[in-house]
Amino acid sequence: TLPLNSKNRVSQFFVKWAQNSPKFETSKKELSGLTRNGLKRYSSPYIKFNYSKKQFSIILPPQNVYVEEDDDLKELYWRVIKDDEERVIKPDFRSSVTGVRTEEISFTIPHYDIFDSYKIELIKDGVRINDRKIRRDSVRFFDDDGDMVTYSDHIPAAQIYAFTDTEDEIVSDTEIYSEHMLGMNLYNL
């Protein structure tokens, strides 16, 4: 966060520059999703690609679930919906200051399902407390750790890989390497 209320003259100039700088905004987008230690953190489910195993997974990241002291947690589970298929997954969890924290869960999906839409809900005692979606897309971008890269109009400046269906093609002004893998086009951008 920017030091908006700082009395320091240098900080005030920095804030003014940052609020009006397209370059600062671009850099901020490139670093979004990183913690102070430079490690990625996610609160929303995402697709991951394991390059060595040539395998895709959906990652359900840890979630903090509020539980009152006298509240007896009867039921906690993830519901993953794709088309007419539904998968229910019960997470392990541990106590935290405000309730419980679920453990990360990973499960494999077929490679031909990576472009599909997934509705993912966290249910506590029959009530949906978290509702996320991985939207259908014709291309999926991954960083060199295999984590799905989400974007609006900007792809971060880094080593990026993209998968498309064989009928689709990525066109770029820069030179890109492509090959066929798992019945899809794989691009090294």
Sine and cosine of phi, psi and omega as CSV:
sin_phi,cos_phi,sin_psi,cos_psi,sin_omega,cos_omega
0.00,0.00,0.46,-0.89,-0.01,-1.00
-1.00,0.08,0.57,-0.82,0.01,-1.00
-0.98,0.20,0.95,0.31,-0.12,-0.99
-0.89,0.46,-0.55,0.84,-0.08,-1.00
-0.98,-0.20,0.25,0.97,-0.04,-1.00
-0.93,0.37,0.59,-0.80,0.08,-1.00
-1.00,-0.03,-0.14,0.99,0.00,-1.00
-0.94,0.34,0.80,-0.60,-0.06,-1.00
-0.88,0.48,-0.67,0.74,0.01,-1.00
-0.90,0.43,-0.67,0.74,0.04,-1.00
-0.88,0.47,-0.65,0.76,0.02,-1.00
-0.89,0.46,-0.68,0.74,0.06,-1.00
-0.90,0.44,-0.65,0.76,0.02,-1.00
-0.88,0.47,-0.72,0.70,-0.01,-1.00
-0.87,0.49,-0.71,0.70,0.01,-1.00
-0.87,0.49,-0.70,0.72,0.02,-1.00
-0.90,0.44,-0.73,0.68,-0.07,-1.00
-0.89,0.46,-0.61,0.79,-0.02,-1.00
-0.94,0.34,-0.34,0.94,-0.04,-1.00
-0.91,-0.42,0.14,0.99,-0.11,-0.99
-0.97,-0.25,0.91,-0.42,0.09,-1.00
-0.89,0.46,-0.55,0.84,0.00,-1.00
-0.91,0.41,-0.65,0.76,0.04,-1.00
-0.90,0.45,-0.68,0.73,0.01,-1.00
-0.88,0.47,-0.66,0.75,0.04,-1.00
-0.89,0.45,-0.71,0.70,0.02,-1.00
-0.89,0.45,-0.62,0.78,0.01,-1.00
-0.90,0.44,-0.66,0.75,0.03,-1.00
-0.91,0.42,-0.61,0.79,-0.01,-1.00
-0.90,0.43,-0.50,0.86,-0.05,-1.00
-0.99,-0.13,-0.03,1.00,-0.05,-1.00
-0.88,0.47,0.60,-0.80,-0.03,-1.00
1.00,-0.01,0.05,1.00,0.02,-1.00
-0.97,-0.25,0.53,-0.85,0.08,-1.00
-1.00,-0.05,-0.01,-1.00,0.01,-1.00
-0.87,0.49,-0.51,0.86,-0.03,-1.00
-1.00,0.07,0.04,1.00,-0.01,-1.00
0.99,0.16,0.14,0.99,0.03,-1.00
-1.00,-0.07,0.63,-0.78,-0.01,-1.00
-0.94,0.34,0.58,-0.82,0.10,-1.00
-0.69,-0.72,0.63,-0.78,-0.03,-1.00
-0.73,-0.68,0.60,-0.80,0.14,-0.99
-0.92,-0.39,-0.31,0.95,0.02,-1.00
-0.98,-0.21,0.57,-0.82,0.09,-1.00
-0.85,0.53,0.49,-0.87,-0.01,-1.00
-0.44,-0.90,0.24,-0.97,0.03,-1.00
-1.00,-0.09,0.64,-0.77,0.04,-1.00
-0.82,-0.57,0.59,-0.81,0.05,-1.00
-0.90,-0.43,0.81,-0.58,0.07,-1.00
-1.00,-0.09,0.95,-0.31,-0.10,-1.00
-0.90,0.43,-0.65,0.76,-0.07,-1.00
-0.94,0.35,-0.60,0.80,0.01,-1.00
-1.00,-0.03,-0.15,0.99,-0.08,-1.00
0.78,0.62,0.82,0.57,-0.13,-0.99
-0.66,-0.76,0.64,-0.77,0.03,-1.00
-0.97,-0.25,0.56,-0.83,0.04,-1.00
-0.66,-0.75,0.41,-0.91,0.22,-0.98
-0.98,-0.19,0.74,-0.67,0.02,-1.00
-0.97,-0.24,0.82,-0.58,0.13,-0.99
-0.97,-0.24,0.98,-0.21,-0.12,-0.99
-0.95,0.31,0.27,-0.96,0.03,-1.00
-0.84,0.54,0.59,-0.81,0.02,-1.00
-0.76,-0.65,0.64,-0.77,0.13,-0.99
-1.00,-0.01,0.81,-0.59,-0.03,-1.00
-0.88,-0.47,0.86,-0.51,-0.01,-1.00
-0.94,0.34,0.77,-0.64,0.06,-1.00
-0.67,-0.74,0.82,-0.57,0.06,-1.00
-0.94,0.35,0.39,-0.92,-0.04,-1.00
-0.81,0.59,-0.72,0.69,-0.05,-1.00
-1.00,0.04,0.01,1.00,0.00,-1.00
-0.98,0.22,0.84,-0.54,0.04,-1.00
-1.00,-0.06,0.94,-0.35,-0.01,-1.00
-0.95,0.31,0.94,-0.33,-0.06,-1.00
-1.00,0.01,-0.59,0.81,-0.14,-0.99
-0.47,-0.88,0.73,-0.69,0.06,-1.00
-0.56,-0.83,0.84,-0.54,0.00,-1.00
-0.39,-0.92,0.37,-0.93,0.13,-0.99
-1.00,-0.07,0.61,-0.79,0.14,-0.99
-0.86,-0.52,0.86,-0.51,-0.02,-1.00
-0.92,-0.38,0.86,-0.51,-0.09,-1.00
-0.87,-0.50,0.81,-0.58,0.10,-0.99
-0.74,-0.67,0.88,-0.47,-0.08,-1.00
0.81,0.59,-0.86,-0.51,-0.01,-1.00
-0.99,-0.14,0.03,1.00,-0.02,-1.00
-1.00,-0.01,0.66,-0.75,0.05,-1.00
-0.76,-0.65,0.72,-0.69,0.03,-1.00
-0.85,-0.53,0.77,-0.64,0.04,-1.00
-0.94,-0.33,0.78,-0.63,-0.06,-1.00
-0.77,-0.64,0.84,-0.55,0.03,-1.00
-1.00,-0.05,0.88,-0.48,-0.03,-1.00
-0.99,0.12,0.46,-0.89,0.24,-0.97
-0.97,0.25,0.50,-0.86,0.04,-1.00
-0.53,-0.85,0.30,-0.95,0.03,-1.00
-0.72,-0.69,0.37,-0.93,0.01,-1.00
-0.92,0.40,0.57,-0.82,0.10,-1.00
-0.70,-0.71,0.00,-1.00,-0.07,-1.00
-0.87,0.50,-0.65,0.76,-0.08,-1.00
-0.96,-0.27,0.11,0.99,-0.02,-1.00
0.37,-0.93,-0.91,-0.41,0.03,-1.00
-0.72,-0.69,0.36,-0.93,0.08,-1.00
-0.82,-0.57,0.82,-0.57,0.00,-1.00
-0.98,0.22,0.43,-0.90,0.09,-1.00
-1.00,0.06,0.43,-0.90,0.05,-1.00
-0.91,0.42,0.62,-0.78,0.04,-1.00
-0.82,-0.58,0.63,-0.77,0.04,-1.00
-0.75,-0.66,0.71,-0.71,0.11,-0.99
-0.63,-0.78,0.58,-0.81,-0.08,-1.00
-0.97,0.26,0.61,-0.79,0.12,-0.99
-0.82,-0.57,0.46,-0.89,0.04,-1.00
-0.90,0.43,0.55,-0.83,-0.05,-1.00
-0.87,0.50,-0.52,0.85,-0.03,-1.00
-0.97,0.26,-0.09,1.00,0.03,-1.00
-0.99,-0.14,0.02,1.00,-0.11,-0.99
-0.94,0.35,-0.36,0.93,-0.02,-1.00
-1.00,0.01,-0.13,0.99,-0.07,-1.00
-0.97,0.23,0.22,-0.98,0.04,-1.00
-1.00,-0.03,0.64,-0.77,0.05,-1.00
-0.79,-0.61,0.78,-0.63,0.15,-0.99
-0.98,-0.20,0.80,-0.60,-0.11,-0.99
-0.79,-0.62,0.84,-0.55,-0.07,-1.00
-0.82,-0.57,0.58,-0.82,0.15,-0.99
-0.95,-0.31,0.84,-0.55,-0.09,-1.00
-0.93,-0.38,0.78,-0.62,0.06,-1.00
-0.86,-0.51,0.88,-0.47,0.03,-1.00
0.76,0.65,0.71,0.71,0.07,-1.00
0.99,0.14,-0.01,1.00,-0.02,-1.00
-0.91,-0.41,0.77,-0.64,0.05,-1.00
-0.95,0.33,0.87,-0.49,-0.01,-1.00
-0.94,-0.34,-0.17,0.99,0.01,-1.00
-0.50,-0.87,0.73,-0.68,-0.06,-1.00
-0.67,-0.75,0.93,-0.37,-0.03,-1.00
-0.80,-0.61,0.31,-0.95,-0.01,-1.00
-0.65,-0.76,0.68,-0.73,0.24,-0.97
-0.98,-0.18,0.92,-0.40,-0.12,-0.99
-0.98,0.22,0.52,-0.86,0.09,-1.00
-0.88,0.48,0.63,-0.78,0.01,-1.00
-0.45,-0.89,0.37,-0.93,0.00,-1.00
-1.00,-0.04,-0.12,0.99,0.04,-1.00
-0.60,-0.80,0.60,-0.80,0.10,-1.00
-0.83,-0.56,0.78,-0.63,0.02,-1.00
-0.97,-0.23,0.63,-0.78,0.02,-1.00
-0.71,-0.70,0.57,-0.83,0.08,-1.00
-1.00,0.08,-0.04,-1.00,-0.08,-1.00
-0.96,0.29,-0.10,0.99,0.15,-0.99
-1.00,-0.02,-0.09,1.00,-0.01,-1.00
1.00,0.00,0.05,1.00,0.00,-1.00
-0.99,0.16,0.68,-0.74,0.00,-1.00
-0.89,0.45,0.71,-0.70,0.03,-1.00
-0.98,-0.18,0.86,-0.51,0.09,-1.00
-1.00,-0.07,0.48,-0.88,-0.09,-1.00
-0.47,-0.88,0.33,-0.94,0.19,-0.98
-0.92,-0.40,-0.95,0.31,0.06,-1.00
-0.81,-0.59,0.19,0.98,-0.14,-0.99
-0.67,-0.74,0.79,-0.62,0.10,-0.99
-0.96,-0.29,0.77,-0.63,-0.08,-1.00
-0.87,0.50,0.48,-0.87,0.04,-1.00
-0.98,0.22,0.99,-0.16,-0.02,-1.00
-0.20,-0.98,0.00,-1.00,0.09,-1.00
-0.96,0.27,0.91,-0.42,-0.07,-1.00
-0.83,-0.56,0.64,-0.77,0.09,-1.00
-0.89,-0.45,0.53,-0.85,0.01,-1.00
-0.71,-0.70,0.65,-0.76,0.12,-0.99
-0.93,-0.37,0.68,-0.74,0.15,-0.99
-0.72,-0.70,0.28,-0.96,0.14,-0.99
-0.92,0.40,0.38,-0.92,-0.07,-1.00
-0.89,0.45,-0.45,0.89,0.02,-1.00
-0.98,0.22,-0.32,0.95,-0.03,-1.00
-1.00,-0.10,0.39,-0.92,-0.04,-1.00
-0.59,-0.81,0.63,-0.77,0.10,-1.00
-1.00,-0.08,0.79,-0.62,0.03,-1.00
-0.93,-0.36,0.75,-0.66,-0.06,-1.00
-0.61,-0.79,0.48,-0.88,0.08,-1.00
-0.96,0.29,-0.42,0.91,0.00,-1.00
-1.00,-0.02,0.31,-0.95,0.00,-1.00
-0.97,0.26,0.77,-0.64,0.04,-1.00
-0.79,-0.62,0.50,-0.86,0.03,-1.00
-0.99,-0.17,0.69,-0.72,0.04,-1.00
-0.71,-0.71,0.45,-0.89,0.06,-1.00
-0.45,-0.89,0.17,-0.99,0.08,-1.00
-0.99,-0.17,0.75,-0.66,0.04,-1.00
-0.56,-0.83,0.74,-0.68,0.05,-1.00
0.83,0.56,0.54,0.84,0.00,-1.00
0.96,0.26,0.32,0.95,0.00,-1.00
-0.74,-0.67,0.21,-0.98,0.16,-0.99
-1.00,0.05,0.74,-0.68,0.08,-1.00
-0.91,-0.42,0.81,-0.59,0.01,-1.00
-0.91,-0.41,0.66,-0.75,0.12,-0.99
-0.96,-0.29,0.96,-0.29,-0.10,-0.99
-0.99,-0.10,0.00,0.00,0.00,0.00
